[in-house]
Amino acid sequence: MDRDHGGDIDRAARRFGTGDWLDLSTGINRRPWPVGALPDHVWRALPTAAARDRLIGVAAGRLGCDPSRVLPVAGASAAIQLLPRLLPRGRASVLAPSYNEHAASLRAAGWTVDEVKDPQDMAGADLAVLVNPNNPDGREWRPQTLGRLAGRVGHLLVDESFADPRPDLSLAATCPDNTLILRSFGKFWGLAGLRLGFVIAAPAILSRIAEESGPWPVNGPALEIGARAMADRDWAEDAILYHSEASLHLDHVAQRAGWQPLGGTHLFRLYDTPDAGQARDGLAHARIWTRRFPYSRHWLRLGIPGSAAEWDRLQDALGRLALLPNTSG
């Protein structure tokens, strides 16, 4: 079954035409870490335990946790699909609205899923699931709050896919034994095609995930690039600084178009618009793809432009869009 996502430029092109599309429909960094050349053996040989352990060590250092609690996986999305089949089925409480794959994958695995608005309503669930900071509205919770929540549920799953610029929000350093943390690599480092992510959890849980994932779940280039990129602290600091300023600038640009900021993260912003469908389609005619949500007539999410040329394109398109009459009724 198809589920609503950003990033489907093929679908946008079929409807609005081909061209030089600017994809702002995802929260993927448009200023990616520069990969450069890789050693020949990375492509020709099977991944090694040494390469995996090197990545684990670098990732653990960046995330502030013990290496025994870090497992590389083929993207956070792979873990989202796998974990509902590994944990004992029961009642899951999912914070909503949020990334729709969590509830969908749980239901597909036979879980009973309740969608709630507040973490306090999750008490007693066999599994509590939330995204921190949340997608799409950027709501956030302190590690101490989540640590207390872990003590009131069977298992806690925290998706930290957008937490790289916000280490103060991460539960990784104090992860309780009944808690699983998901981390994405591709979003912050801008290399989503690499399909790399991490699960942080107690070693016993990681062993079950590794067994189910089979041999070589992460390819050699991903292990090599991931280790190099996550060790590049200067690049990461520059990326955080750019997105801190750029996200605020995007809010100002959107407000000039008559939109109201509703929140977001360093990598995307959410806006209340008079008519999200009209706004998305108007930008699509300028070959700029954005993200709307089937449960809201007004919410539109934009990723952060990555260059002066991209900013110029977006501001020009928003300026023309602001001149159109509102047809929302």
N, C-alpha and C positions, 0 to 999 in steps of 0.2 A: 504494500500500500504506500502511495506517495504521501509524504508529510511535508508540511510547509517549511521551507528553509530559504535563507539568502544564498547568493552566489551562483544561481542558475542563469548565467549569461546567455546560454543557448536558448532558453525559454524567452528571455527578454528580446533577443535578436529575432526570433520567429515572429513575435508580436509587433515589435517596433522597428525592425530593420537592422541590418548589419552595419558595422562601422567601428570606430575606435571607442569602445565602451570604457567608461570609468566605473569600476565596480566598488560602490560604497555600501553594498548590501550586507557585508559581513563585518566582523570586528577584527579582521586580519590586518596587521601592520603593513601599510603600503610603502614603508621604507625598510625593506628586509635586511637582515644581516647578510653581508657579502660573502658568499660561499667560497669563491675562488677555486683553484685547482685541487683535486684530491689525488692521493697516491693510487697507482694502478691497481695495487692489491685490494683496495677497498671495493673495486668493481668486480674483480676476477675471482676472489675467494669467498667462501662462506664466512659469515660473521663469527668472530672469535669471542671466547669468554673474557679474554683480556680487554678487548674493545668494549664489551658490555660493562665490565667492572670499572673501566676508566670513566665511562659516561655516568655510571651510578655514583662514583666518587665526586665528580664535578657537580652533578645535580644535587647530591646531598649537601655539599658545601654551600651551594646557592640557596637551597631551601631551608637550611638550618636544621637538618634532622640526621639521624643515624643512617649510614648506608644500608644496613640490614632491613630498613623499612622502605626502601625505594625499589620499584620495579619498572623498567622501561616497557612500554606497550606500543602497539601500532596505532597511536593516536588515542586521545581521550574517548573518542566516539566508540572505539573498539571495546573499551572497558565498560562503557555505558550499556552496550549490547550484551556483554558477557556476564556482568555481575548479578543481574536478576536471576540468572540460571544457576549461580553458585551458592547464593544465600538461601536459607530455608524460606519457602513461600509463606506469605502471610498478608498482613495489612501494611501497605506503604502509605506514608503521608508525604506529599510532595508540595513544596512551597510554590504557589502560583500567583500571577503568571510567571513563567520562566522558560528555560530551554525545553522545547516540547519533546525531545527524545527521551528524557528521563521517564515521564509518565507513560509514554508510548511503549518503550521497551519493557517496562514492568508489566503492563497489561498483556503484552504479547507473551510474556513468560508465565502468565497465570496468576499474577498478584492482584489483590484488591487494592485499588488506588483511590485515596482521598486527596483532593487538592485543597489546600488551606492557604490563608492569607498571612498568618502570623506563626512564627516558630513555637510560641507558647501552646498552640493548638496541636502540636505534634506529639505531645506526651502520651506514652503508652503504645505508640506505633511499633510494629516489628522492625520497620525501617523508615527512617526520616531522611528526606533528600532535599537539599537546598543548594543554590548556586551563590557563591560569595566572592566578589560582588556579583549581584544578580544581573542576569540578562533577561529582559531588555532595560529595566528601569534603574539599574545601578544600586539598588538597596544593598546595605552592607551590615555585617554583624561582627562584633569583636570576638577574638578567640575564646575569651573567658565565657561569653554567652553560649558559644557552641559547645564548649567543654561541659557546661552544666546541662545542656540539652542532651549530650551523649549519655549522661547518667540517667535519663528518663525514657530512653528508647532502647529497643533491642540492638539495632545497628544504626549508625549515622553515616550518611554519604554526603560529603561536601565537595562540590564541583568548583575548583579554584582556577578554572580556565582563563579568567581575566585578572588574576591576582598578582601577576609578575610585577607590575608597577606599584603594588601595594603589599609589601611583605608584612606590614603591620597587621593585616587582616588574616594572615595565614595561620592555620591550626597545625601546620606540619611539625613545628618544634615540640609540641606537647600532645601529639596525636594519641587519644585514648585507644586502648586495645580493640574496642568495638567500633572504631571509626575508620572509614576509608576516604582518602582525599584523592581527587583527580586533578592532574595538572596537564595543561596543553602546552606543547612546544610551538606549534605552528602559528598561533595567534600573535604572541608578542614578538617573536623573532621573524614573523612574516614569511614563513616557509611552510605553509599548510600542506603543500604537495608532498612533503617529506613523510607525513603520517607518523608522527612521533608524539608520545605523551608519557605520563608517569602515573602509577598508583602508589600512594604512600599509605601503608597500613602495617599491622603487626605481621611479623615474619610468617606465622602460620597461614594467614589469609593470602599473603603473597605467594606462598608455595602452591596453594590451590589454583590461583590465577595462572601461574607459570605452567603448571601441569596441563591445564585446559587450553592454554595458548599454543602448546606444542613447541618443537624446536625452531629456533631462529625466527621468533615473532617480529623482531625488528631487524631490518636489513643493514648491511654493512655501511653504506653511505649515510644512513640516518644516525647510526652510532657515532661515526666520525664527525659529521657536521654538528650533531647535537653537543658533543663534548667540546668542540672548538668554540661554538657559539656561546654556550653557557659559561665558558671560562673567560669570555671577553667582557669584563666588567665595565670598561670604558665605554664600549658601544652601548651596553644596557643603560648606563647612567645618562648618556646622550639621548637615547630613545625615550626614556622616562621624562626627561626635561622637555623634549620637543612635544610629546603628547600632552604633557601638563598644560603647556601654553596653547597648543593647537586646539585642544578640546574646549577651552574657554573661548577661543576665537570663533570656533564653529558655533557656539551658543550665540555669540553676538551677531554673526552673519545670519543665523536662522531667525533671530528676533527681528532683524531689519526686514525680513520677508513676512513678518506677522505670525511667526510660530512661537510657542512657549516651551522653554526647556522643561523637561520632566525628570532629568537625571541622566545617568549613564556611567561610563568608565573612561579611562584614558584612551581606549581604543574605539569607542562608539558613543553616540549621544542619541537620546530619545526626545522626540518633540510632539507636542500637541498641535495638530494642524486643523484648519477648518474642515478639510476633506482629504484624508490620507490617500484615497484612491486617485483623486485629481492631482494631488501633489506628486505622487510617485509617477503617474503617467506623464505629467508635464515635464518632469526631469528626465524621464525615459526618452522623450522625443529629442532631448539634447544628448542622448546616449550616456546618461548617468543613471545607474541602477541603484535603488535604495530598497529598504526593507519595510514592508507594512505587515500588519498582523490581522489574521482573520477574525479575532475577537474584539477588534476596536476599529471604529470608523475614523478615528482621529490620530492614532499613534503612527509615527513614522520614525524609523531609526536610520541614522547615517554613520558610516565609518568616517575616519579622519583622513582627509586628503594628505598626500605625501609629498607634494612638490608645489612650487609656485604656479606652474601651469595647471595643475589640478584645482588649486584654489581659485584661479581665475575662471576656469570652466564652471565650477560650481556657483560662484558668486554671480557670474553672468546669467546662468540659467535660473537662479533664484530671483534675480532682479526681473527677468522677463515673466517668471511665474507669478510674482507679486502683482503684476499688472493685469492678470487674467481675472475675470469675474468669478466669484465663488458660486458653484452650482450645488452646494451640499443641501440646499433646500431650507 
